[in-house]
Amino acid sequence: MQRGGKSLPNSPVFVGDCNTKSLDPKLALHPLPVVSPGNRLRQILGLSFLSYIRLDRRNLCNGSWSNAEARKVAYEIVDEEHALVVLLGKRVGNVFGFVGVPYTVNNRGKSVYLLLPEPTSAILENERQRVRFALFHYCKDVPWGEVDGKTIS
């Protein structure tokens, strides 16, 4: 399992596509180095390092992209029970059978799935709030926006 973090109660599982920097599953969507997709995601969510690192974070692949490996990990995630599974980007969404636009929500099996855009630096401030509101709707125990003073309650 491509897993990083220790899940907070009622916290979502964040699913990224591929970690090209490390084969260690514990480093999935890791917030270091500061130019990493994991740190961009942490900033978009407005979480402190400690709050973010406690989230369940997974990558479908490590090293290089493999459709077979991505599907295998996706099936494992689908087979688990989560309050929310957050799919980051179109490629991840496609592996799970989503062809919708960002912010598409789908109830499948044991979990709710939310498709979000890839965590890029191009996500503007109003888009950050939209991401946080979407997550807060399903996971109220996570302090979204704690770092920048825009906590949602």
C-alpha positions in Angstrom: 0.0 0.0 0.0 1.3 3.4 -1.0 0.6 5.1 2.4 1.9 8.2 4.2 0.5 9.6 7.5 -1.5 8.3 10.3 -5.1 9.0 9.8 -7.0 11.4 12.0 -10.5 10.5 13.0 -12.9 11.1 10.2 -10.2 12.5 8.0 -10.1 11.9 4.3 -7.7 9.9 2.3 -5.8 12.0 -0.2 -4.8 10.1 -3.4 -2.1 11.4 -5.7 -0.7 9.9 -8.9 3.0 9.2 -8.6 6.0 9.9 -6.3 9.0 10.1 -8.7 11.3 11.1 -5.8 11.0 8.2 -3.5 9.9 4.5 -3.4 9.0 4.8 0.3 5.2 4.7 0.6 5.4 6.7 3.9 6.5 9.7 1.8 3.3 9.8 -0.3 2.4 13.5 -0.9 5.0 14.4 1.7 5.2 18.2 2.3 9.0 18.3 1.9 10.8 19.7 0.0 8.8 22.9 0.0 8.4 22.8 -3.8 6.7 19.4 -3.7 3.1 18.7 -4.7 2.6 17.6 -1.0 3.6 21.0 0.3 1.4 22.8 -2.3 -1.5 20.6 -1.1 -0.7 21.4 2.5 -0.8 25.2 1.7 -4.0 24.9 -0.3 -5.6 23.1 2.7 -4.2 25.7 5.1 -2.9 23.1 7.5 0.1 23.2 9.7 2.9 20.7 9.0 1.8 18.5 12.0 -1.9 18.5 11.0 -1.1 17.7 7.4 1.4 14.9 8.2 -1.3 13.1 10.2 -3.6 12.9 7.2 -3.8 9.6 5.3 -1.9 10.2 2.0 -1.4 7.7 -0.8 0.1 7.6 -4.2 -1.1 5.2 -6.9 2.5 4.6 -8.0 6.1 5.2 -6.8 9.0 5.8 -9.0 7.3 5.9 -12.4 3.7 5.7 -13.6 2.2 2.2 -14.2 -1.4 1.7 -15.2 -1.4 -1.8 -13.7 0.1 -0.6 -10.3 -2.3 2.4 -10.2 -5.4 0.1 -10.8 -4.2 -2.3 -8.1 -3.7 0.4 -5.5 -7.1 2.0 -6.5 -8.9 -1.3 -6.0 -7.3 -1.6 -2.5 -8.5 1.9 -1.6 -12.0 1.2 -3.0 -12.1 -2.0 -0.9 -11.5 0.0 2.3 -14.0 2.2 4.2 -13.3 5.9 4.4 -15.4 9.0 5.2 -14.0 10.6 2.1 -11.5 9.7 -0.6 -10.0 12.8 -2.3 -8.8 12.1 -5.8 -6.2 14.7 -6.9 -6.2 15.4 -10.6 -7.7 13.9 -13.7 -5.2 11.1 -14.1 -6.1 9.8 -10.6 -9.8 10.3 -11.2 -9.6 8.3 -14.5 -8.1 5.3 -12.6 -11.1 5.4 -10.3 -13.5 5.7 -13.3 -14.2 9.5 -12.9 -14.3 11.5 -16.0 -16.0 14.5 -14.4 -14.8 18.0 -13.7 -13.1 19.0 -10.4 -15.5 19.0 -7.4 -17.4 16.1 -8.7 -18.7 14.0 -5.8 -19.7 10.3 -6.2 -20.9 7.8 -3.6 -19.5 4.4 -4.4 -19.5 1.4 -2.1 -18.2 2.2 1.3 -17.0 5.8 0.7 -17.7 9.2 -0.8 -15.3 10.2 -3.6 -14.4 13.8 -4.3 -12.4 14.8 -7.4 -10.2 17.9 -6.9 -7.8 19.6 -9.2 -4.1 18.7 -9.0 -2.4 20.7 -6.2 -0.6 23.3 -8.3 0.6 26.8 -7.4 -1.9 28.1 -9.9 -4.8 27.5 -7.6 -6.0 31.0 -6.6 -7.2 32.1 -3.2 -10.9 31.7 -4.0 -10.2 28.2 -5.3 -8.4 27.3 -2.0 -11.6 28.3 -0.1 -13.7 26.2 -2.5 -11.4 23.2 -1.8 -11.7 23.7 2.0 -15.5 24.1 1.9 -15.8 20.9 -0.1 -13.6 19.0 2.4 -15.2 20.6 5.5 -18.6 19.4 4.3 -17.5 15.8 4.8 -14.7 16.1 7.4 -15.5 18.6 10.1 -12.8 17.4 12.5 -9.8 18.6 10.4 -8.7 22.2 11.0 -8.9 23.3 7.4 -7.3 26.8 7.1 -5.7 26.8 10.5 -2.4 28.3 9.2 -3.7 31.4 7.4 -6.5 32.2 9.8 -9.2 31.2 7.4 -10.5 28.3 9.5 -13.9 27.0 8.4 -16.4 26.3 11.0 
